[in-house]
Amino acid sequence: NKGENVKRGLKTKCEMGYRPGVAPLGYINEKYNAKGQKRIMLDPERAPVIRQMFEKVANEFWTGRELYTWMRNEINFTTRSGKKINLSTIYNVLEQSFYYGEFEYPIGTGKVYKGTHEPIISKELFLKARGNLLVAPRTKYGAKEFYFTKFITCGTCGAGITAEEKFKKLSDGDLKRYVYYHCIKKVGVECH
């Protein structure tokens, strides 16, 4: 029963516009107020830097690493605990909708609530920055699967077959794809 009561209380708090837990970077939790009514306020020291981060990504096409070097070396940015910022923290900040006034709770459920806190940026700026940050994900080397590699073995040594993909640019500008299959050659076996 206690667990159910806690979940119900957290849901009610979210519906009222208060995000449970510690405020994200750029905001601070209000300490002195009635229980359940503690607001999340702008951090006057860090909120302008968070806004600049989004503006640099949206308007100047900065990458996370460029922000990282700028924040660590040029402006000497620190978190609330006095530590230098990490690259992963920068990417986490740039992914949070909390900065334009909405939040998802619990994270990963898809339940989005409208917050009562003051937004640092507009939704348009957030979406523009997110669009500039998104790149095609890199595939892990060797993750590409070819049609016949798991069905065929080498007739000489019995080892598996692997494949390589090659591309050749033709004179008319087209790109031709070739797949070459070959034996992985067991160690110590002479295979032809």
MDAnalysis code that builds the backbone (N, CA, C; Angstrom):
import MDAnalysis as mda
import numpy as np

u = mda.Universe.empty(576, n_residues=192, atom_resindex=np.repeat(np.arange(192), 3), trajectory=True)
u.add_TopologyAttr("name", ["N", "CA", "C"] * 192)
u.add_TopologyAttr("resid", np.arange(1, 193))
u.add_TopologyAttr("resname", ["ASN", "LYS", "GLY", "GLU", "ASN", "VAL", "LYS", "ARG", "GLY", "LEU", "LYS", "THR", "LYS", "CYS", "GLU", "MET", "GLY", "TYR", "ARG", "PRO", "GLY", "VAL", "ALA", "PRO", "LEU", "GLY", "TYR", "ILE", "ASN", "GLU", "LYS", "TYR", "ASN", "ALA", "LYS", "GLY", "GLN", "LYS", "ARG", "ILE", "MET", "LEU", "ASP", "PRO", "GLU", "ARG", "ALA", "PRO", "VAL", "ILE", "ARG", "GLN", "MET", "PHE", "GLU", "LYS", "VAL", "ALA", "ASN", "GLU", "PHE", "TRP", "THR", "GLY", "ARG", "GLU", "LEU", "TYR", "THR", "TRP", "MET", "ARG", "ASN", "GLU", "ILE", "ASN", "PHE", "THR", "THR", "ARG", "SER", "GLY", "LYS", "LYS", "ILE", "ASN", "LEU", "SER", "THR", "ILE", "TYR", "ASN", "VAL", "LEU", "GLU", "GLN", "SER", "PHE", "TYR", "TYR", "GLY", "GLU", "PHE", "GLU", "TYR", "PRO", "ILE", "GLY", "THR", "GLY", "LYS", "VAL", "TYR", "LYS", "GLY", "THR", "HIS", "GLU", "PRO", "ILE", "ILE", "SER", "LYS", "GLU", "LEU", "PHE", "LEU", "LYS", "ALA", "ARG", "GLY", "ASN", "LEU", "LEU", "VAL", "ALA", "PRO", "ARG", "THR", "LYS", "TYR", "GLY", "ALA", "LYS", "GLU", "PHE", "TYR", "PHE", "THR", "LYS", "PHE", "ILE", "THR", "CYS", "GLY", "THR", "CYS", "GLY", "ALA", "GLY", "ILE", "THR", "ALA", "GLU", "GLU", "LYS", "PHE", "LYS", "LYS", "LEU", "SER", "ASP", "GLY", "ASP", "LEU", "LYS", "ARG", "TYR", "VAL", "TYR", "TYR", "HIS", "CYS", "ILE", "LYS", "LYS", "VAL", "GLY", "VAL", "GLU", "CYS", "HIS"])
u.atoms.positions = np.array([
    [0.812, -1.202, 0.000],
    [0.000, 0.000, 0.000],
    [0.852, 1.262, 0.000],
    [1.960, 1.204, 0.738],
    [2.809, 2.390, 0.825],
    [3.379, 2.756, -0.548],
    [3.806, 1.742, -1.314],
    [4.330, 1.991, -2.657],
    [3.287, 2.613, -3.569],
    [2.067, 2.119, -3.485],
    [0.986, 2.673, -4.301],
    [0.683, 4.115, -3.915],
    [0.722, 4.404, -2.620],
    [0.485, 5.770, -2.147],
    [1.563, 6.724, -2.644],
    [2.826, 6.259, -2.638],
    [3.932, 7.100, -3.114],
    [3.759, 7.390, -4.605],
    [3.431, 6.360, -5.397],
    [3.237, 6.559, -6.835],
    [2.089, 7.526, -7.111],
    [1.013, 7.388, -6.359],
    [-0.137, 8.284, -6.529],
    [0.246, 9.716, -6.164],
    [1.028, 9.873, -5.093],
    [1.471, 11.208, -4.684],
    [2.380, 11.853, -5.718],
    [3.297, 11.070, -6.301],
    [4.190, 11.605, -7.329],
    [3.417, 11.993, -8.578],
    [2.410, 11.188, -8.941],
    [1.595, 11.508, -10.106],
    [0.814, 12.800, -9.879],
    [0.275, 12.963, -8.676],
    [-0.463, 14.186, -8.344],
    [0.448, 15.397, -8.407],
    [1.672, 15.235, -7.901],
    [2.638, 16.335, -7.929],
    [2.960, 16.727, -9.369],
    [3.122, 15.721, -10.244],
    [3.396, 15.996, -11.659],
    [2.223, 16.719, -12.317],
    [1.007, 16.292, -12.006],
    [-0.173, 16.930, -12.585],
    [-0.319, 18.374, -12.126],
    [0.206, 18.686, -10.954],
    [0.197, 20.069, -10.462],
    [1.288, 20.912, -11.122],
    [2.227, 20.255, -11.840],
    [3.275, 20.985, -12.554],
    [4.614, 20.994, -11.858],
    [4.763, 20.222, -10.784],
    [6.030, 20.156, -10.065],
    [6.747, 18.861, -10.423],
    [7.971, 18.967, -10.866],
    [8.752, 17.777, -11.206],
    [9.381, 17.215, -9.944],
    [9.128, 15.937, -9.625],
    [9.741, 15.341, -8.436],
    [11.249, 15.175, -8.612],
    [11.971, 15.226, -7.532],
    [13.410, 14.985, -7.562],
    [14.223, 16.255, -7.645],
    [15.510, 16.050, -7.877],
    [16.467, 17.157, -7.941],
    [16.296, 17.891, -9.264],
    [16.331, 19.195, -9.203],
    [16.181, 20.030, -10.401],
    [17.373, 19.827, -11.338],
    [17.135, 19.865, -12.650],
    [18.249, 19.728, -13.590],
    [19.173, 20.946, -13.557],
    [20.309, 20.791, -14.205],
    [21.313, 21.847, -14.260],
    [20.701, 23.114, -14.849],
    [20.905, 24.253, -14.211],
    [20.307, 25.516, -14.647],
    [19.143, 25.929, -13.762],
    [18.703, 25.020, -12.906],
    [17.615, 25.281, -11.961],
    [18.071, 24.882, -10.565],
    [17.374, 25.416, -9.560],
    [17.626, 25.021, -8.173],
    [16.283, 24.713, -7.499],
    [16.318, 23.783, -6.560],
    [15.121, 23.452, -5.788],
    [14.949, 24.455, -4.663],
    [13.723, 24.900, -4.462],
    [13.405, 25.790, -3.352],
    [13.428, 24.965, -2.067],
    [14.104, 25.476, -1.052],
    [14.258, 24.715, 0.185],
    [13.134, 24.966, 1.173],
    [12.692, 26.193, 1.258],
    [11.764, 26.554, 2.327],
    [10.376, 26.833, 1.774],
    [9.530, 25.839, 1.862],
    [8.128, 25.977, 1.487],
    [7.398, 24.768, 2.045],
    [6.082, 24.759, 1.954],
    [5.305, 23.640, 2.483],
    [5.650, 22.366, 1.721],
    [5.554, 21.234, 2.392],
    [5.870, 19.956, 1.785],
    [4.954, 19.718, 0.587],
    [5.552, 19.335, -0.536],
    [4.794, 19.119, -1.755],
    [4.587, 20.372, -2.575],
    [4.982, 21.525, -2.076],
    [4.793, 22.798, -2.782],
    [6.124, 23.489, -3.083],
    [7.229, 22.769, -2.932],
    [8.538, 23.369, -3.191],
    [8.731, 23.533, -4.690],
    [8.985, 24.754, -5.099],
    [9.110, 25.078, -6.512],
    [10.527, 24.843, -7.013],
    [10.635, 24.822, -8.330],
    [11.938, 24.772, -8.993],
    [12.150, 26.142, -9.605],
    [13.256, 26.788, -9.211],
    [13.528, 28.164, -9.651],
    [14.768, 28.204, -10.538],
    [14.877, 29.267, -11.328],
    [16.054, 29.461, -12.178],
    [17.294, 29.677, -11.329],
    [18.388, 29.070, -11.739],
    [19.679, 29.301, -11.112],
    [20.280, 30.528, -11.804],
    [20.408, 31.661, -11.108],
    [20.856, 32.891, -11.784],
    [22.265, 32.790, -12.365],
    [23.072, 31.887, -11.841],
    [24.452, 31.744, -12.313],
    [24.549, 30.834, -13.535],
    [23.771, 29.758, -13.569],
    [23.926, 28.740, -14.612],
    [22.879, 28.801, -15.720],
    [21.710, 29.358, -15.454],
    [20.642, 29.402, -16.458],
    [21.052, 30.166, -17.724],
    [21.731, 31.320, -17.635],
    [22.144, 32.007, -18.871],
    [23.118, 31.182, -19.718],
    [23.966, 30.389, -19.061],
    [24.921, 29.550, -19.792],
    [24.177, 28.430, -20.523],
    [23.159, 27.862, -19.875],
    [22.354, 26.817, -20.513],
    [21.668, 27.386, -21.761],
    [21.154, 28.600, -21.653],
    [20.518, 29.242, -22.812],
    [21.536, 29.445, -23.938],
    [22.741, 29.885, -23.589],
    [23.794, 30.071, -24.596],
    [24.156, 28.751, -25.273],
    [24.143, 27.654, -24.503],
    [24.431, 26.339, -25.085],
    [23.450, 26.017, -26.209],
    [22.155, 26.177, -25.917],
    [21.143, 25.885, -26.924],
    [21.267, 26.826, -28.119],
    [21.556, 28.093, -27.881],
    [21.695, 29.058, -28.980],
    [22.889, 28.730, -29.866],
    [23.990, 28.317, -29.253],
    [25.186, 27.985, -30.040],
    [24.947, 26.753, -30.911],
    [24.231, 25.773, -30.382],
    [23.933, 24.567, -31.165],
    [22.924, 24.885, -32.264],
    [21.893, 25.651, -31.935],
    [20.825, 25.936, -32.901],
    [21.269, 26.900, -33.990],
    [21.979, 27.955, -33.641],
    [22.294, 29.014, -34.602],
    [23.681, 28.901, -35.213],
    [24.650, 28.392, -34.441],
    [26.027, 28.341, -34.927],
    [26.497, 26.924, -35.229],
    [25.602, 25.926, -35.084],
    [25.890, 24.526, -35.382],
    [27.077, 23.971, -34.583],
    [27.181, 24.349, -33.319],
    [28.240, 23.823, -32.468],
    [27.954, 22.362, -32.147],
    [29.015, 21.592, -31.957],
    [28.881, 20.200, -31.542],
    [29.010, 20.111, -30.026],
    [28.752, 18.940, -29.493],
    [28.893, 18.734, -28.051],
    [30.320, 18.925, -27.591],
    [31.283, 18.500, -28.394],
    [32.695, 18.658, -28.015],
    [33.121, 20.122, -28.017],
    [32.604, 20.905, -28.947],
    [32.920, 22.337, -28.953],
    [32.344, 23.014, -27.709],
    [31.117, 22.640, -27.332],
    [30.539, 23.165, -26.094],
    [31.373, 22.752, -24.889],
    [31.825, 21.510, -24.906],
    [32.628, 20.965, -23.806],
    [33.903, 21.776, -23.596],
    [34.643, 22.034, -24.667],
    [35.883, 22.807, -24.526],
    [35.588, 24.259, -24.144],
    [34.527, 24.832, -24.686],
    [34.143, 26.205, -24.340],
    [33.793, 26.306, -22.855],
    [32.989, 25.367, -22.351],
    [32.539, 25.430, -20.959],
    [33.653, 25.104, -19.971],
    [34.544, 24.211, -20.325],
    [35.619, 23.827, -19.402],
    [36.785, 24.818, -19.413],
    [37.152, 25.272, -20.596],
    [38.377, 26.068, -20.709],
    [38.134, 27.578, -20.733],
    [37.087, 28.019, -21.438],
    [36.898, 29.456, -21.601],
    [36.092, 30.099, -20.485],
    [34.962, 29.498, -20.115],
    [34.132, 30.145, -19.090],
    [34.236, 29.468, -17.729],
    [34.959, 28.347, -17.658],
    [35.192, 27.635, -16.388],
    [33.874, 27.309, -15.673],
    [32.954, 26.708, -16.406],
    [31.626, 26.363, -15.895],
    [31.729, 25.199, -14.915],
    [31.001, 25.293, -13.794],
    [30.950, 24.207, -12.819],
    [29.496, 23.880, -12.487],
    [29.263, 22.666, -12.024],
    [27.931, 22.258, -11.603],
    [27.650, 22.837, -10.220],
    [26.456, 22.555, -9.676],
    [26.108, 23.066, -8.352],
    [27.058, 22.550, -7.279],
    [27.617, 21.362, -7.488],
    [28.534, 20.798, -6.493],
    [29.970, 21.275, -6.684],
    [30.205, 22.132, -7.684],
    [31.534, 22.692, -7.891],
    [32.416, 21.879, -8.814],
    [31.877, 20.854, -9.455],
    [32.670, 20.009, -10.351],
    [32.587, 20.528, -11.782],
    [33.619, 20.206, -12.566],
    [33.615, 20.550, -13.986],
    [32.568, 19.703, -14.692],
    [32.021, 20.234, -15.764],
    [30.968, 19.536, -16.490],
    [31.562, 18.456, -17.391],
    [30.827, 17.341, -17.559],
    [31.239, 16.246, -18.427],
    [30.561, 16.363, -19.779],
    [31.131, 15.689, -20.770],
    [30.552, 15.691, -22.109],
    [29.171, 15.034, -22.100],
    [29.020, 13.951, -21.354],
    [27.719, 13.269, -21.300],
    [26.658, 14.163, -20.661],
    [27.051, 14.986, -19.699],
    [26.106, 15.912, -19.068],
    [25.626, 16.950, -20.077],
    [26.503, 17.397, -20.940],
    [26.136, 18.372, -21.970],
    [25.080, 17.776, -22.888],
    [25.286, 16.542, -23.326],
    [24.303, 15.900, -24.193],
    [22.994, 15.650, -23.459],
    [23.054, 15.309, -22.171],
    [21.830, 15.120, -21.390],
    [21.036, 16.417, -21.279],
    [21.729, 17.527, -21.076],
    [21.065, 18.826, -20.990],
    [20.367, 19.147, -22.312],
    [21.041, 18.902, -23.423],
    [20.486, 19.236, -24.733],
    [19.325, 18.332, -25.138],
    [19.094, 17.246, -24.411],
    [17.992, 16.333, -24.727],
    [16.759, 16.560, -23.859],
    [16.855, 17.369, -22.813],
    [15.753, 17.498, -21.854],
    [14.756, 18.580, -22.266],
    [13.491, 18.164, -22.359],
    [12.424, 19.105, -22.691],
    [12.071, 20.000, -21.507],
    [12.621, 19.703, -20.341],
    [12.347, 20.490, -19.130],
    [12.703, 21.962, -19.333],
    [13.710, 22.223, -20.163],
    [14.199, 23.585, -20.344],
    [13.222, 24.479, -21.097],
    [12.262, 23.911, -21.829],
    [11.231, 24.748, -22.470],
    [9.884, 24.639, -21.776],
    [9.799, 23.928, -20.652],
    [8.590, 23.975, -19.842],
    [7.816, 22.688, -19.700],
    [8.243, 21.604, -20.336],
    [7.557, 20.322, -20.194],
    [8.531, 19.293, -19.635],
    [7.996, 18.256, -18.986],
    [8.857, 17.197, -18.487],
    [8.148, 15.853, -18.557],
    [8.940, 14.817, -18.705],
    [8.422, 13.452, -18.758],
    [8.733, 12.777, -17.427],
    [7.694, 12.191, -16.830],
    [7.916, 11.513, -15.556],
    [6.969, 10.341, -15.424],
    [7.463, 9.183, -15.043],
    [8.851, 8.755, -15.002],
    [9.459, 8.730, -16.404],
    [10.755, 8.889, -16.474],
    [11.450, 8.968, -17.752],
    [11.294, 7.641, -18.488],
    [10.938, 7.734, -19.748],
    [10.770, 6.553, -20.574],
    [9.336, 6.069, -20.693],
    [8.410, 6.671, -19.966],
    [7.016, 6.232, -20.018],
    [6.209, 6.954, -21.085],
    [6.667, 8.113, -21.520],
    [5.931, 8.887, -22.515],
    [4.887, 9.815, -21.912],
    [4.770, 9.843, -20.578],
    [3.812, 10.739, -19.923],
    [4.458, 12.110, -19.758],
    [3.954, 13.093, -20.484],
    [4.534, 14.433, -20.484],
    [3.606, 15.367, -19.730],
    [4.197, 16.183, -18.848],
    [3.439, 17.125, -18.034],
    [3.927, 18.534, -18.314],
    [3.027, 19.495, -18.169],
    [3.370, 20.917, -18.299],
    [3.845, 21.411, -16.947],
    [5.056, 21.937, -16.896],
    [5.633, 22.392, -15.636],
    [5.219, 23.803, -15.272],
    [5.286, 24.108, -13.975],
    [4.982, 25.462, -13.507],
    [6.244, 26.311, -13.405],
    [7.407, 25.710, -13.679],
    [8.665, 26.446, -13.589],
    [8.828, 27.387, -14.788],
    [9.721, 28.342, -14.641],
    [9.991, 29.305, -15.712],
    [10.935, 28.673, -16.738],
    [10.529, 28.613, -18.014],
    [11.415, 27.999, -19.008],
    [12.619, 28.882, -19.320],
    [13.738, 28.230, -19.629],
    [14.959, 28.953, -19.996],
    [14.943, 29.288, -21.487],
    [14.405, 28.383, -22.305],
    [14.397, 28.560, -23.756],
    [12.989, 28.342, -24.290],
    [12.805, 28.653, -25.567],
    [11.520, 28.385, -26.216],
    [11.544, 26.985, -26.825],
    [10.375, 26.463, -27.114],
    [10.282, 25.133, -27.716],
    [10.900, 25.133, -29.112],
    [10.756, 26.233, -29.843],
    [11.315, 26.334, -31.191],
    [12.843, 26.242, -31.151],
    [13.455, 26.926, -30.184],
    [14.908, 26.871, -30.039],
    [15.352, 25.459, -29.687],
    [14.607, 24.790, -28.812],
    [14.928, 23.419, -28.423],
    [14.884, 22.493, -29.635],
    [13.805, 22.581, -30.426],
    [13.665, 21.702, -31.584],
    [14.728, 21.980, -32.644],
    [15.084, 23.242, -32.810],
    [16.130, 23.594, -33.779],
    [17.478, 23.034, -33.335],
    [17.774, 23.156, -32.048],
    [19.034, 22.616, -31.517],
    [19.063, 21.098, -31.633],
    [17.960, 20.441, -31.318],
    [17.887, 18.980, -31.422],
    [18.091, 18.534, -32.867],
    [17.508, 19.270, -33.800],
    [17.662, 18.925, -35.212],
    [19.098, 19.061, -35.678],
    [19.797, 20.071, -35.180],
    [21.203, 20.265, -35.564],
    [22.123, 19.249, -34.906],
    [21.706, 18.700, -33.773],
    [22.548, 17.734, -33.060],
    [22.412, 16.328, -33.597],
    [21.249, 15.995, -34.160],
    [21.006, 14.626, -34.597],
    [21.863, 14.282, -35.801],
    [22.542, 13.169, -35.717],
    [23.320, 12.632, -36.823],
    [22.953, 11.167, -36.976],
    [23.238, 10.630, -38.126],
    [22.951, 9.211, -38.334],
    [23.817, 8.383, -37.389],
    [23.243, 7.414, -36.696],
    [24.039, 6.615, -35.768],
    [25.060, 5.761, -36.504],
    [26.227, 5.657, -35.923],
    [27.269, 4.839, -36.520],
    [27.002, 3.371, -36.201],
    [27.205, 2.554, -37.203],
    [27.039, 1.129, -36.957],
    [28.348, 0.561, -36.437],
    [28.228, -0.413, -35.593],
    [29.399, -1.073, -35.031],
    [30.080, -1.866, -36.142],
    [31.414, -1.859, -36.146],
    [32.161, -2.573, -37.178],
    [31.811, -4.056, -37.107],
    [31.497, -4.609, -38.259],
    [31.146, -6.022, -38.318],
    [29.688, -6.297, -38.012],
    [28.893, -5.272, -37.776],
    [27.493, -5.466, -37.432],
    [26.631, -5.714, -38.665],
    [27.141, -5.381, -39.844],
    [26.363, -5.586, -41.061],
    [26.316, -7.072, -41.388],
    [25.143, -7.555, -41.702],
    [24.990, -8.971, -42.027],
    [24.818, -9.133, -43.524],
    [25.428, -10.195, -44.042],
    [25.329, -10.523, -45.456],
    [24.525, -11.809, -45.603],
    [23.978, -12.042, -46.782],
    [23.026, -13.125, -46.988],
    [23.578, -14.527, -46.706],
    [24.748, -14.861, -47.215],
    [25.184, -16.253, -47.213],
    [26.228, -16.599, -46.146],
    [26.605, -15.674, -45.305],
    [27.705, -15.943, -44.370],
    [27.389, -17.019, -43.343],
    [26.153, -17.192, -42.963],
    [25.820, -18.179, -41.934],
    [25.409, -19.527, -42.532],
    [25.255, -19.584, -43.847],
    [24.806, -20.823, -44.478],
    [25.953, -21.616, -45.082],
    [27.018, -20.944, -45.459],
    [28.073, -21.592, -46.227],
    [29.336, -21.732, -45.374],
    [30.039, -22.839, -45.559],
    [31.367, -23.021, -44.958],
    [32.343, -23.325, -46.086],
    [33.623, -23.155, -45.791],
    [34.668, -23.386, -46.786],
    [34.749, -24.882, -47.099],
    [34.847, -25.223, -48.392],
    [34.931, -26.612, -48.801],
    [36.276, -27.240, -48.495],
    [37.347, -26.433, -48.347],
    [38.675, -26.968, -48.102],
    [38.938, -27.202, -46.623],
    [38.735, -26.153, -45.806],
    [39.104, -26.257, -44.385],
    [37.906, -26.343, -43.439],
    [36.720, -26.100, -43.919],
    [35.528, -26.171, -43.077],
    [35.264, -24.933, -42.237],
    [36.053, -23.881, -42.417],
    [35.877, -22.636, -41.652],
    [34.675, -21.861, -42.198],
    [34.289, -20.843, -41.466],
    [33.171, -20.019, -41.892],
    [33.531, -19.132, -43.068],
    [32.507, -18.562, -43.651],
    [32.676, -17.653, -44.780],
    [32.319, -16.247, -44.298],
    [33.126, -15.274, -44.678],
    [32.845, -13.879, -44.360],
    [32.672, -13.100, -45.653],
    [32.234, -11.875, -45.554],
    [31.966, -11.079, -46.752],
    [32.536, -9.679, -46.597],
    [32.882, -9.099, -47.736],
    [33.340, -7.716, -47.790],
    [32.480, -6.985, -48.809],
    [32.244, -5.732, -48.533],
    [31.433, -4.914, -49.418],
    [32.329, -3.846, -50.035],
    [32.303, -3.757, -51.347],
    [33.105, -2.762, -52.068],
    [32.185, -1.950, -52.968],
    [32.522, -0.678, -53.127],
    [31.752, 0.207, -53.992],
    [32.670, 0.755, -55.075],
    [32.168, 0.786, -56.310],
    [32.941, 1.306, -57.421],
    [32.134, 2.392, -58.100],
    [32.759, 3.541, -58.292],
    [32.094, 4.647, -58.973],
    [32.250, 4.451, -60.473],
    [31.132, 4.442, -61.157],
    [31.140, 4.240, -62.605],
    [31.325, 5.567, -63.325],
    [31.611, 5.486, -64.630],
    [31.884, 6.698, -65.410],
    [30.657, 7.603, -65.528],
    [29.444, 7.036, -65.457],
    [28.245, 7.866, -65.545],
    [27.839, 8.463, -64.193],
    [28.638, 8.233, -63.147],
    [28.380, 8.819, -61.839],
    [27.652, 7.901, -60.876],
    [27.137, 6.773, -61.375],
    [26.457, 5.819, -60.512],
    [27.461, 5.091, -59.615],
    [26.948, 4.493, -58.585],
    [27.766, 3.735, -57.656],
    [27.348, 2.275, -57.736],
    [28.286, 1.383, -58.003],
    [28.009, -0.047, -58.117],
    [28.513, -0.742, -56.865],
    [27.682, -1.624, -56.304],
    [28.019, -2.338, -55.075],
    [28.394, -3.778, -55.414],
    [29.533, -4.227, -54.855],
    [29.986, -5.598, -55.048],
    [30.175, -6.228, -53.671],
    [29.770, -7.496, -53.542],
    [29.977, -8.246, -52.298],
    [30.888, -9.421, -52.627],
    [32.008, -9.522, -51.888],
    [32.964, -10.601, -52.084],
    [32.950, -11.499, -50.857],
    [32.742, -12.809, -51.078],
    [32.754, -13.791, -49.998],
    [34.079, -14.530, -50.027],
    [34.647, -14.794, -48.838],
    [35.890, -15.565, -48.773],
    [35.984, -16.294, -47.443],
    [36.874, -17.253, -47.405],
    [37.084, -18.085, -46.220],
    [37.786, -17.273, -45.138],
    [37.463, -17.542, -43.873],
    [38.146, -16.820, -42.795],
    [39.465, -17.494, -42.427],
    [39.754, -18.622, -43.045],
    [41.026, -19.355, -42.939],
    [41.390, -19.663, -41.491],
    [41.142, -20.878, -41.101],
    [41.531, -21.331, -39.776],
    [43.035, -21.232, -39.633],
    [43.492, -20.961, -38.414],
    [44.931, -20.818, -38.169],
    [45.612, -22.175, -38.361],
    [46.705, -22.160, -39.089],
    [47.500, -23.380, -39.289],
    [46.996, -24.281, -40.392],
    [45.971, -23.858, -41.123],
    [45.430, -24.674, -42.213],
    [45.700, -23.961, -43.524],
    [46.286, -24.652, -44.469],
    [46.543, -24.088, -45.787],
    [45.269, -24.219, -46.608],
    [44.627, -23.095, -46.905],
    [43.338, -23.111, -47.598],
    [43.444, -22.373, -48.927],
    [42.897, -22.963, -49.958],
    [42.939, -22.346, -51.287],
    [41.559, -21.956, -51.748],
])
